[in-house]
Amino acid sequence: MDWWLLTFFLGAILSLFLPEVPAVFQLFLLLCTAIGFYCHKNLRLSSGLWFGALWLLSQAYLYQNQLPNALITLMQNKQSFMVEGEVLSIQVKSATNLTKKQKTEAAKRFNFKVSKVNNIELTNSFIIRLSWKKALVAVEQGQVLSLNVKLKPVHGLSNVGSFNYVSWLRSHNISATGYVINTKNNNKIKKDKKQYINELLNEQTTVRQQLFHDYYSLSPKHELVPILMALSFGERSTLTANHWKVLQATGTSHLIAISGLHVGLLASGSFFMVMIIIRYMPLNNPQWQRLNARYLAITISLSFAMMYAYLAGFSLPTQRALVMLLLYWCSRLLGIKFSAKRLLLITVLILVIITPFSIFTVSFWLSFYAVVIIFLSLWRFRFYLNKGNTVVRFSKGLLIIQLALTLMLLPISAVFFQQISLVSLAANIIAVPWMSIVSIPCSLLSVLLMPFSEQLASWFMMLSLQSLTWLWQYLTMLSELSYADITLSWFQQAVLLCLGVIVFTVVYLLPFKQTRVVIGSVTFILISLFISFIYPNTEFWALAHERNIEKQLYLGPAQWQVIFFDVGQGLSVLIKQNEHGILYDTGAAYPSGFNMSEAVILPYLQYIGMNKLDKVIVSHSDNDHAGGLAMLENKIAIEEVISNDRSITNRSVSQCYRGKIFSWQGLTFEALSPSPLSTPMQATALNVSEKQNVYKSKNDDSCVLLISDKAGNTLLLTGDISEKIEKRLLINYPQLNVDILQVPHHGSKTSSSQLFLRQLAPQIALVSAGYLNRWRMPVKSIRQRYKDEKISLLNSAELGQVVVTIDENGLSVHTYVNDLRPFWFSH
């Protein structure tokens, strides 16, 4: 049975590597194959491989086809429509220190289960994620609303090294995203259009939402209240950037996510408490004597665990803990003996069945891997853990398990988060027992007591906050150490992962005859980490980076690369050569704080191990091209900024004007536009009327760059120029032709003239556009124009990040969707 369970899990994992979800007929063939294997006696144990793949792919097929075709048409046409359904996300009330304007303008974000579309009842409901600015009602979990919305099918930015929003949406079974439209004049709406009014149909909220509001209102003004809310309700939206900084630097983020540790602590604590109470109660009644106290204790234990999981919104770690807890108690009550291996495999099977898409979430892998390490460590070191009195055994168990978790989780944490904490052992060895014994029990007691006595609940809340304050001071001190956390490139992640595999094999899989084997392994990994990460600029790493296998990952021996980022309706291009880089434009920044530099550019630079930029060239000052510059300057070293607008940065900048030429890493950069007089810095001497004429179009002031190598390969970066500047370029450079063209102005109808394309005759044209953007760029006529000229048009909205490599063999193109991450769940 264990082998069948394991093959089921392996089949589910292998199904993730398909480029697309199979059609119904292919799924039927897969079913027949699975049944055939199961019916054959010698192949039966391996049939789980096919059943696992069939289950996950069939769920993926149902997910991709749950939206009605008529609704998809409305989305693609950018039409608004009415949806009716239930709010699924817990909501936090606006902070009391905000002004009335700030409260109304703050966007509400929530998941919404749709049951009706345009007053038509759906056979199968689906979940969408909405944003609502200036919400007309106080949105709360459990309410039934009728909303006027605009939606898009699931889509996200697709770039190597950055957060994959599509996978996150799929893991939460979200089918579409969008926003609520507020009607400007509700009184003037005709009766036949009443369905487009945003209305509250049922104000009844969930118990969880009510408890959360009451608890949040009862909490004092304290900087660690967000930590308390995370411990009690699993709600982390109130955590500040400073909170996350300390938690990530110390490797203690897992402690504020309600997980198996919290559920197990509550379940075991309540079980032993009931057993102690029953043992010492004077129960003389014969009915009580005949009662098996374990049944009562188990029932109360499971009830408390279920309640806590409900407060946490039944997150994945709590689901895993509940399943394991139920399996454990059922096996004890029914007299069935489960090995730790079988218990874990059955738990995986149940979770994959009830939440199939959890398999591509970070929490799934971290949760189960941590449990495996705990079980293996208890088994491997059982000889030492069973010696001594209770206090000694507890202390040794805590130290060994925490040491094992810290060291063995480093490789997988590095892969998932691109960073590791070197102080996590020192942080967790104190934080785990402290929070388990003091902070978490007090916070739980405060929630449980709140319906009965607010005064008593407030007292336990203050006790929990005080304990967290003392712990937070310790964690803050550790986080401020210069070596607290280290960001890792792809190459360093690979080295650490290989090192982790070696140590795992030595510690847990090889025969364990002498303790020096383990001691030697631990010493080896500590010394390696010390050399590799505390001192990353040694000759070893310098040599390693020169031979960086990342160059070979997709692309072969590259001379220079053009990395065309997917930044939505904006632009950002990285020119990479010999581990050096020049960035052309930075993408946009938004009022919410989200910006493309932090979300896309910096993660990629970290991924490839690039810790500085030689130059940042800003084509013009529009937000979608220059918005991310401020964040970029704060996070990474930049030797020079080239821009024609001094206002976008506080540092000195160089100009971009026609005729300017510079060499860099064997490449030649020549500015073809704008003319010197049209740049803002040169135009300061002009009179008012002349300035108005100069500033008539910022798009046409874009810095146009021609980049060429010694072999004659060329790239033209055009910014947002219009057809007028295109004509001027053809006049000034009658022999101009290129191999790669950045499509002017995102493919608008005012650019990419036929004469311009015909003379340039590029092999590849790269267009940066937002998915289903409101301007419909690149417009249909422009697409057709590139097609007529037989130019390959690559759209970032469709293909994600595009990497073009120029070497002695010419051009080679790799896209995120087709080559870099060609998996059905990631795009």
C-alpha positions in Angstrom: 0.0 0.0 0.0 2.8 2.4 0.8 4.2 2.0 -2.7 0.8 2.7 -4.3 0.4 5.9 -2.1 3.9 7.0 -3.1 3.3 6.5 -6.8 0.0 8.4 -6.6 1.9 11.3 -5.2 4.7 11.0 -7.8 2.1 10.9 -10.6 0.5 14.1 -9.3 4.0 15.8 -9.2 5.0 14.6 -12.7 1.7 15.9 -14.2 2.9 19.4 -13.3 5.6 19.2 -16.0 3.2 19.1 -18.9 3.1 22.3 -21.0 -0.7 22.3 -21.1 -3.7 20.6 -19.6 -4.8 17.6 -21.8 -8.1 17.5 -23.6 -11.0 15.3 -22.5 -10.1 12.5 -24.9 -6.5 12.4 -23.6 -7.8 12.3 -20.0 -10.0 9.4 -21.0 -6.9 7.5 -22.4 -5.1 8.2 -19.1 -8.1 6.7 -17.2 -8.0 3.6 -19.4 -4.2 3.3 -18.8 -4.7 3.6 -15.0 -7.5 1.0 -14.9 -5.4 -1.3 -17.1 -2.4 -1.1 -14.7 -4.7 -1.7 -11.7 -6.2 -4.8 -13.3 -2.8 -6.3 -14.0 -1.5 -8.1 -10.9 2.1 -7.3 -11.5 1.5 -3.6 -12.3 -1.2 -2.8 -9.7 1.1 -1.2 -7.2 2.4 1.2 -9.9 -1.2 2.2 -11.1 -1.1 5.0 -8.5 1.3 6.9 -10.9 -1.5 7.1 -13.5 -4.3 7.7 -11.0 -2.3 10.6 -9.4 -1.7 12.3 -12.7 -5.3 11.7 -13.8 -6.7 13.3 -10.6 -4.6 16.4 -10.8 -5.0 16.9 -14.6 -8.8 16.3 -14.4 -9.1 19.0 -11.7 -7.0 21.3 -13.8 -9.3 20.7 -16.8 -12.4 21.5 -14.7 -10.7 24.6 -13.3 -9.9 25.9 -16.8 -13.4 25.3 -18.0 -15.5 26.5 -15.1 -16.1 30.0 -16.6 -19.0 30.2 -19.0 -18.0 31.1 -22.6 -20.4 34.0 -22.6 -18.7 35.4 -19.5 -15.2 35.0 -21.1 -16.4 37.0 -24.1 -17.6 39.8 -21.8 -14.2 39.9 -20.1 -12.3 39.9 -23.4 -14.5 42.8 -24.6 -13.8 44.6 -21.4 -17.5 44.9 -20.6 -18.9 45.4 -17.1 -21.6 43.0 -15.7 -23.3 42.2 -12.5 -22.3 39.3 -10.2 -24.0 38.1 -7.1 -22.4 36.0 -4.4 -20.7 35.7 -1.0 -17.6 37.4 0.4 -15.1 34.7 1.3 -12.2 36.7 2.8 -12.0 38.0 6.3 -11.8 41.8 6.3 -10.0 44.3 8.6 -11.7 47.5 9.6 -9.9 50.7 8.5 -7.4 52.0 11.1 -8.9 54.7 13.4 -6.1 57.1 12.8 -6.9 57.4 9.1 -8.8 60.4 7.8 -12.3 60.0 6.3 -10.9 60.5 2.8 -8.1 57.8 3.4 -10.7 55.4 4.6 -13.0 55.8 1.6 -10.1 55.7 -0.9 -8.5 52.6 0.6 -9.1 49.6 -1.6 -10.9 46.6 -0.2 -9.5 43.3 -1.6 -11.4 40.1 -1.2 -12.3 36.7 -2.7 -15.9 36.5 -3.9 -17.9 33.3 -4.6 -20.1 34.0 -7.6 -23.5 32.3 -7.8 -25.3 34.6 -10.3 -24.1 36.6 -13.4 -26.5 39.2 -14.7 -29.3 37.7 -12.6 -28.8 34.3 -14.2 -28.3 31.4 -11.7 -25.1 29.5 -12.3 -25.0 25.7 -12.3 -21.5 25.7 -10.8 -20.3 28.7 -8.8 -16.7 30.0 -9.1 -14.4 32.2 -7.2 -13.0 35.6 -8.3 -10.7 38.1 -6.6 -11.9 41.7 -6.5 -10.6 45.1 -5.6 -13.1 47.8 -4.5 -12.0 51.4 -4.1 -14.2 53.8 -2.2 -16.4 50.8 -1.2 -20.1 51.8 -0.7 -20.6 49.1 2.0 -18.4 47.8 4.9 -17.4 44.5 3.2 -17.3 41.6 5.6 -16.8 37.8 5.3 -20.1 36.0 4.8 -22.1 38.9 3.3 -24.1 38.4 0.1 -23.5 41.3 -2.4 -24.6 42.3 -5.8 -21.7 44.1 -7.6 -21.0 45.8 -10.9 -17.6 44.5 -12.0 -15.0 44.3 -14.7 -13.0 41.1 -14.8 -10.1 39.4 -16.5 -9.3 35.7 -16.7 -6.5 34.6 -14.4 -3.2 36.2 -15.6 -0.1 37.5 -14.0 3.4 38.9 -14.8 5.6 36.0 -16.1 9.3 36.6 -15.2 12.0 34.2 -14.0 12.9 34.7 -10.4 9.8 36.7 -9.3 6.6 35.7 -7.6 4.2 33.7 -9.8 0.7 35.3 -9.3 -1.0 32.8 -11.6 0.1 29.8 -9.5 -1.1 31.6 -6.4 -4.5 32.3 -7.9 -4.8 28.7 -9.1 -3.9 27.3 -5.6 -6.8 29.3 -4.2 -9.1 28.1 -7.0 -9.6 31.7 -8.2 -10.8 31.9 -11.8 -10.7 35.6 -12.6 -9.6 38.9 -11.1 -11.0 42.4 -11.5 -12.5 45.4 -9.7 -15.8 46.8 -8.6 -17.2 49.8 -10.5 -18.9 52.5 -8.5 -21.9 54.0 -10.2 -21.6 57.8 -10.3 -25.3 58.6 -10.2 -27.3 55.9 -8.6 -30.5 58.1 -8.6 -30.4 58.5 -12.3 -30.2 54.9 -13.2 -33.1 53.5 -15.0 -35.1 50.7 -13.5 -34.2 48.2 -16.2 -30.5 48.7 -15.2 -31.0 48.3 -11.5 -28.9 45.1 -11.7 -25.8 47.3 -12.1 -26.1 49.0 -8.7 -23.8 47.7 -6.0 -26.0 46.4 -3.2 -25.8 44.6 0.1 -28.3 41.7 -0.2 -27.6 39.9 3.1 -25.6 41.6 5.9 -25.2 38.4 7.9 -21.4 37.8 8.6 -19.6 34.7 9.6 -18.7 33.9 13.2 -15.1 34.1 12.4 -15.5 37.7 11.1 -17.5 38.7 14.1 -14.9 37.3 16.5 -12.1 38.9 14.6 -13.8 42.4 14.7 -14.5 42.0 18.4 -11.0 40.9 19.2 -9.4 43.6 17.0 -11.6 46.3 18.7 -10.6 44.9 22.1 -6.8 45.0 21.3 -4.8 48.0 22.6 -2.6 50.3 20.4 0.5 48.2 20.3 3.1 47.7 17.5 2.8 43.9 17.9 -1.0 43.6 17.7 -0.6 42.5 14.0 1.5 39.6 15.3 -1.2 38.7 17.8 -3.9 38.8 15.0 -1.8 36.5 12.9 -1.3 34.0 15.8 -5.0 34.1 16.7 -6.8 34.3 13.3 -4.1 33.7 10.7 -4.8 37.2 9.4 -1.5 38.8 8.3 -2.7 41.7 6.2 -2.0 44.2 9.1 1.7 43.2 9.3 4.0 46.1 8.4 7.1 46.0 6.2 9.2 46.2 9.4 7.5 43.2 10.9 8.2 41.1 7.8 11.8 42.4 7.7 12.5 41.1 11.2 10.7 37.8 10.7 12.4 37.0 7.4 15.9 38.1 8.6 15.6 35.7 11.6 13.8 32.9 9.8 10.8 33.0 12.1 8.1 33.7 9.6 6.6 30.3 10.1 5.8 31.1 13.7 3.2 33.7 12.8 1.4 31.4 10.3 -1.1 29.1 12.1 0.4 25.7 11.3 0.7 22.2 12.5 2.8 23.5 15.5 -0.1 25.6 16.7 -2.8 23.1 16.1 -0.8 20.3 17.6 0.0 22.4 20.6 -3.7 23.2 21.2 -4.8 19.6 20.6 -2.2 18.0 22.8 -2.6 20.6 25.5 -6.4 20.3 25.7 -6.1 16.4 25.7 -3.7 16.3 28.7 -5.6 19.0 30.5 -8.9 17.0 30.3 -7.1 13.8 31.4 -5.6 15.6 34.4 -8.9 17.2 35.4 -10.7 13.8 35.2 -8.0 12.0 37.1 -8.1 14.4 40.1 -11.9 15.0 40.2 -13.8 13.2 42.9 -16.1 11.2 40.6 -17.9 8.7 42.8 -20.8 8.2 40.4 -20.6 4.6 38.8 -21.6 6.1 35.5 -18.4 8.2 35.4 -16.4 5.3 36.5 -17.5 3.3 33.5 -16.7 6.2 31.2 -13.5 5.9 29.2 -11.9 9.2 29.9 -9.8 9.1 26.7 -12.9 9.3 24.6 -13.9 12.6 26.2 -10.4 13.9 26.1 -10.0 13.0 22.4 -13.4 14.6 21.5 -12.5 17.8 23.3 -9.0 17.8 21.7 -10.4 17.4 18.2 -13.1 20.1 18.9 -10.5 22.6 19.9 -8.3 21.8 16.9 -11.2 22.2 14.5 -12.2 25.5 16.1 -8.6 26.8 15.8 -8.4 25.7 12.2 -11.7 27.5 11.5 -10.3 30.7 13.1 -7.3 30.3 10.7 -9.6 29.9 7.7 -8.6 26.3 7.2 -5.3 27.2 5.7 -3.2 24.4 4.2 -0.9 23.7 7.2 -4.0 23.5 9.5 -5.6 21.1 7.1 -2.5 18.9 7.2 -2.4 19.0 10.9 -6.1 18.1 11.2 -5.9 15.2 8.8 -2.9 13.8 10.7 -4.6 14.3 14.0 -7.7 12.5 12.9 -5.8 9.7 11.4 -3.7 9.3 14.6 -6.7 9.2 16.9 -8.7 6.9 14.6 -5.9 4.5 14.5 -5.6 4.5 18.3 -9.3 4.0 18.8 -9.7 1.3 16.2 -6.5 -0.5 17.2 -4.9 0.1 13.8 -1.1 0.6 13.9 0.1 3.2 11.4 3.8 3.7 10.8 5.0 7.3 10.5 5.7 6.7 6.8 2.1 5.5 6.2 0.6 8.2 8.3 2.4 10.8 6.2 1.6 9.2 2.8 -2.1 8.9 3.7 -2.2 12.5 4.8 -0.6 13.5 1.5 -3.2 11.4 -0.4 -6.1 13.0 1.4 -4.8 16.6 0.9 -4.1 16.1 -2.8 -7.7 14.8 -3.2 -9.4 17.6 -1.2 -7.1 20.5 -2.3 -5.3 19.3 -5.5 -3.7 22.6 -6.4 -2.0 22.9 -3.0 0.7 20.7 -4.5 2.3 23.7 -6.2 2.3 26.0 -3.2 5.4 26.7 -1.0 3.5 25.9 2.2 2.7 22.4 1.0 6.3 21.5 0.5 7.7 23.3 3.5 5.0 21.8 5.8 5.5 18.2 4.8 9.3 18.4 4.5 9.4 19.8 8.0 7.3 16.9 9.3 9.6 14.4 7.5 12.7 16.0 9.1 11.1 15.8 12.6 10.1 12.1 12.2 13.5 11.2 10.8 15.4 13.1 13.5 13.4 11.4 16.3 14.1 8.0 14.7 17.7 8.7 13.9 18.7 10.1 17.3 16.3 8.0 19.5 19.2 6.5 21.4 20.3 9.9 22.7 16.8 11.2 23.2 15.8 8.4 25.5 18.6 9.0 28.0 18.2 11.2 31.1 15.3 12.6 33.1 12.3 14.4 31.6 13.9 17.9 31.6 17.1 16.6 30.0 15.2 14.6 27.3 13.0 17.6 26.5 16.0 19.9 26.2 17.9 17.4 24.0 14.9 16.8 21.8 14.3 20.5 21.4 17.9 21.2 20.5 18.3 18.2 18.0 15.0 18.8 16.2 15.5 22.6 16.0 19.1 22.1 14.7 17.9 19.5 12.2 15.0 21.7 11.0 17.3 24.8 10.7 20.0 23.1 8.7 17.8 20.8 6.5 15.3 23.6 5.7 18.1 25.9 4.4 18.3 24.4 0.9 14.6 24.3 0.3 14.1 27.8 1.8 16.8 29.1 -0.5 15.1 27.7 -3.6 11.7 29.0 -2.6 12.6 32.4 -1.2 16.1 33.1 -2.8 17.5 33.9 0.6 18.6 32.3 3.9 18.9 33.4 7.5 22.2 32.7 9.3 20.7 33.5 12.7 17.6 31.3 12.3 18.9 28.7 14.7 19.6 31.3 17.4 16.2 32.8 16.8 14.1 29.7 16.7 15.8 27.9 19.6 14.4 30.7 21.8 11.3 31.7 19.8 9.7 28.2 19.3 9.5 27.1 23.0 8.8 30.6 24.2 5.8 31.1 21.8 4.7 27.5 22.3 4.6 27.8 26.1 3.6 31.4 26.6 2.6 33.6 23.7 0.4 31.2 21.7 -1.5 29.7 24.7 -2.2 33.2 26.0 -3.5 34.4 22.7 -5.7 31.4 22.3 -7.1 31.8 25.8 -7.9 35.4 25.1 -9.9 34.4 22.1 -11.8 31.6 23.9 -12.6 33.8 26.9 -13.7 36.9 24.9 -17.4 35.7 24.6 -17.6 35.2 28.4 -15.4 37.9 29.9 -13.8 40.8 27.9 -11.9 41.8 31.0 -10.3 38.4 31.4 -9.7 38.1 27.6 -8.0 41.5 27.7 -5.8 40.4 30.5 -4.5 37.3 28.6 -4.2 39.5 25.5 -1.9 41.9 27.4 0.1 38.9 28.8 0.6 37.5 25.3 1.6 41.0 24.0 4.1 41.4 26.8 5.7 38.0 26.1 5.9 38.9 22.4 7.5 42.3 23.2 10.4 40.6 25.1 10.8 38.1 22.3 10.6 40.8 19.6 13.4 42.8 21.2 15.6 39.7 20.9 14.6 39.0 17.3 15.1 42.6 16.3 18.6 42.5 17.8 19.4 39.4 15.7 17.9 40.9 12.5 20.1 44.0 12.8 23.3 41.9 12.5 25.0 42.5 9.1 25.1 38.8 8.3 21.6 38.0 9.5 20.2 37.1 6.1 21.8 36.6 2.7 20.2 36.8 -0.7 21.2 34.1 -3.1 21.7 33.8 -6.9 20.5 30.8 -8.9 24.0 29.4 -8.8 24.3 29.7 -5.0 20.9 28.1 -4.6 22.0 25.1 -6.7 25.2 24.7 -4.7 23.3 24.9 -1.4 20.7 22.4 -2.7 23.4 19.9 -3.7 25.1 20.4 -0.3 21.7 19.7 1.4 21.2 16.5 -0.5 24.7 15.2 0.5 24.1 16.0 4.1 20.6 14.5 4.1 22.0 11.3 2.7 24.9 11.1 5.2 22.8 11.9 8.2 19.6 10.0 7.5 20.2 7.3 4.9 23.7 5.9 5.5 24.3 3.3 8.3 24.6 5.1 11.7 27.3 3.4 13.6 29.2 6.2 15.2 28.2 9.7 16.2 31.2 11.2 14.5 29.5 10.6 11.1 26.8 13.1 12.1 29.1 15.5 13.8 31.4 15.5 10.8 28.4 16.2 8.5 27.1 19.0 10.6 30.6 20.5 10.8 31.0 20.2 7.0 27.8 22.1 6.3 28.5 24.8 8.8 32.0 25.4 7.4 30.7 25.4 3.9 28.0 27.9 4.7 30.5 30.1 6.5 32.9 30.1 3.5 30.3 30.3 0.8 27.9 32.9 2.2 29.6 34.9 4.9 32.5 35.6 2.6 30.8 35.4 -0.9 33.5 37.6 -2.6 36.3 35.1 -2.3 38.4 33.9 -5.2 36.3 30.7 -5.3 33.1 32.6 -6.0 34.8 34.9 -8.4 35.9 31.9 -10.4 32.6 30.2 -10.1 30.7 33.3 -11.4 33.0 33.4 -14.4 31.9 29.9 -15.2 28.4 30.4 -14.0 26.3 27.5 -15.3 23.3 29.9 -15.4 24.7 30.8 -18.8 24.1 27.3 -19.9 20.7 26.9 -18.3 18.7 27.7 -21.3 20.9 29.6 -23.7 24.2 28.1 -24.5 27.4 30.2 -24.6 26.1 33.7 -24.9 27.9 36.8 -26.1 25.2 39.2 -25.0 21.6 39.0 -24.1 18.5 41.2 -24.3 16.1 40.4 -21.4 12.7 41.8 -22.2 10.8 41.9 -18.9 7.0 41.4 -18.6 6.0 44.5 -16.8 2.5 44.9 -18.0 1.6 48.2 -19.7 5.1 49.6 -19.4 8.7 48.9 -20.5 11.9 47.5 -19.1 14.8 45.9 -21.0 18.1 44.6 -19.6 21.2 44.4 -21.8 23.4 41.8 -20.2 27.1 41.1 -21.1 29.9 39.5 -19.2 28.0 39.7 -15.8 27.4 43.4 -16.4 24.1 45.1 -17.2 22.5 48.2 -18.5 18.8 48.7 -17.9 16.6 50.6 -20.3 13.5 51.9 -18.5 12.2 50.6 -15.1 8.5 49.9 -15.5 5.7 51.6 -13.5 5.1 52.4 -9.8 1.6 52.5 -8.4 0.0 54.5 -5.5 -0.6 51.2 -3.6 3.2 50.9 -3.3 3.5 48.1 -5.9 6.3 48.8 -8.4 7.9 46.8 -11.2 11.4 47.3 -9.9 10.7 45.5 -6.7 8.4 42.9 -8.2 10.2 42.0 -11.4 13.6 43.6 -12.0 15.3 43.2 -8.7 14.3 39.5 -8.2 15.7 38.7 -11.6 19.0 40.6 -10.9 19.3 38.7 -7.7 18.5 35.4 -9.4 21.4 35.8 -11.9 23.7 37.1 -9.2 24.0 40.7 -10.5 24.4 43.1 -7.6 24.9 46.4 -9.5 23.9 48.1 -12.8 26.5 49.9 -14.9 23.8 52.3 -16.3 20.1 52.9 -16.1 18.7 54.7 -19.2 15.3 56.2 -18.9 13.7 56.8 -22.2 11.3 59.5 -20.9 9.6 60.4 -17.7 6.2 58.7 -18.0 5.4 56.6 -15.0 5.2 53.3 -17.0 8.8 53.9 -18.1 10.4 55.7 -15.2 8.2 54.9 -12.1 10.4 52.2 -10.7 13.7 54.2 -10.7 13.4 55.5 -7.1 13.0 52.0 -5.7 15.8 50.7 -7.9 18.2 53.4 -6.7 17.4 52.4 -3.0 18.0 48.7 -3.5 20.9 48.3 -5.9 24.1 50.2 -6.9 23.8 52.2 -10.1 26.9 53.8 -11.6 25.2 56.2 -14.0 21.7 57.3 -14.8 21.0 58.6 -18.3 17.8 60.7 -18.6 16.6 64.0 -20.1 14.5 64.8 -17.0 16.4 65.7 -13.8 13.2 65.6 -11.8 13.0 61.8 -11.8 16.0 61.4 -9.5 18.0 63.3 -6.9 21.4 62.4 -8.4 23.2 63.9 -11.3 22.2 62.5 -14.6 23.7 62.4 -18.1 21.7 63.4 -21.2 20.5 61.3 -24.1 20.6 63.2 -27.4 21.2 62.5 -31.0 24.8 61.8 -31.8 25.8 60.7 -28.4 27.9 57.4 -28.6 29.5 55.3 -26.0 31.1 51.8 -25.8 30.3 49.3 -23.2 31.5 45.7 -22.9 32.3 45.5 -26.6 28.9 46.9 -27.6 28.3 50.3 -29.2 25.4 52.5 -28.0 24.3 55.3 -30.3 21.5 57.7 -29.5 19.4 58.5 -32.6 16.8 60.8 -30.9 15.9 63.3 -29.5 17.7 66.2 -31.0 19.7 68.2 -28.3 17.2 71.1 -28.4 14.2 68.9 -27.7 15.6 67.6 -24.4 14.2 69.4 -21.2 17.7 70.2 -19.9 18.8 71.8 -23.2 15.5 73.6 -23.5 15.8 75.6 -20.3 17.2 78.6 -22.2 14.2 78.8 -24.6 11.4 81.2 -24.1 7.9 80.1 -22.9 6.4 79.6 -26.4 9.4 77.6 -27.6 9.3 75.5 -24.4 5.6 74.7 -25.0 6.4 73.6 -28.5 9.3 71.4 -27.3 7.2 69.8 -24.6 4.2 69.2 -26.9 4.8 65.4 -26.7 6.9 63.7 -24.0 6.5 60.4 -25.9 8.4 61.9 -28.9 11.2 62.9 -26.6 12.0 59.3 -25.9 15.7 58.3 -25.9 16.1 56.1 -29.0 19.1 53.9 -28.8 20.8 51.8 -31.4 22.9 49.0 -29.9 25.3 47.0 -32.1 28.1 44.5 -31.7 31.2 43.8 -33.7 29.5 41.2 -35.8 26.8 43.7 -37.0 23.9 42.4 -34.8 21.7 45.4 -33.9 18.9 46.2 -31.4 16.8 49.4 -31.6 15.1 50.7 -28.4 12.5 53.2 -29.3 10.5 54.1 -26.1 7.2 55.7 -27.0 8.0 57.5 -30.2 5.3 58.2 -32.7 5.2 58.0 -36.5 6.5 61.5 -36.7 9.8 60.6 -35.1 9.9 57.4 -37.1 9.9 59.5 -40.3 12.6 61.7 -38.9 14.8 58.7 -38.1 14.4 57.4 -41.6 15.5 60.9 -43.0 18.5 61.2 -40.6 19.6 57.5 -41.0 18.5 56.4 -44.5 20.6 53.2 -44.2 19.1 52.2 -40.8 18.1 48.5 -40.4 18.1 46.3 -37.3 17.8 42.7 -36.2 15.7 43.3 -33.1 13.1 46.1 -32.7 11.4 47.2 -29.5 7.9 48.1 -30.9 7.3 51.8 -30.4 4.7 52.9 -27.9 3.5 49.4 -27.0 2.0 48.9 -30.5 -0.3 51.9 -30.6 -1.9 52.9 -33.9 0.2 56.1 -33.9 3.4 54.2 -34.4 5.0 51.4 -36.4 4.4 52.9 -39.8 4.7 50.6 -42.8 7.6 52.6 -44.2 9.5 52.4 -40.9 9.0 48.6 -40.6 9.9 48.0 -44.3 13.2 49.9 -44.0 14.3 48.5 -40.6 13.2 44.9 -41.6 13.9 43.4 -38.2 13.8 39.6 -37.6 12.1 40.0 -34.2 9.9 42.8 -32.8 9.3 42.9 -29.1 6.2 44.6 -27.7 5.5 45.3 -24.1 1.8 45.5 -23.3 -0.5 44.8 -20.5 -2.9 41.8 -20.7 -6.3 42.9 -22.0 -5.2 46.5 -21.6 -7.8 49.2 -22.1 -6.1 50.6 -25.2 -6.1 47.1 -26.8 -2.4 47.5 -27.6 -0.9 46.2 -29.8 -3.9 47.2 -31.9 -5.2 44.8 -34.5 -4.0 46.9 -37.5 -0.4 47.1 -36.1 -0.4 43.3 -35.6 -1.4 42.9 -39.2 1.2 45.3 -40.3 4.0 43.3 -38.7 2.5 40.1 -40.2 2.4 41.6 -43.7 6.1 42.6 -43.4 6.9 39.0 -42.1 8.3 40.2 -38.8 8.0 37.9 -35.8 6.0 39.9 -33.3 6.5 38.7 -29.7 4.1 40.1 -27.1 5.0 40.0 -23.4 1.3 39.9 -22.5 1.1 36.5 -24.2 4.6 35.1 -23.8 5.9 36.7 -20.6 9.6 37.4 -20.3 11.5 37.2 -23.5 15.3 36.4 -23.5 17.1 37.0 -26.8 20.7 35.7 -27.1 23.0 37.1 -29.7 26.1 35.0 -30.4 28.2 33.7 -33.3 25.2 31.6 -34.4 22.9 34.6 -34.7 19.7 35.2 -32.6 18.0 32.7 -30.4 14.8 33.4 -28.6 13.4 31.9 -25.4 10.1 32.9 -23.8 8.8 32.3 -20.3 5.7 30.5 -21.5 7.3 28.3 -24.1 10.9 27.7 -22.8 11.8 29.2 -19.4 8.8 27.9 -17.4 6.7 25.9 -19.9 4.3 24.4 -17.3 0.5 24.6 -17.4 0.1 25.8 -13.8 2.5 28.8 -14.1 0.9 30.8 -16.9 
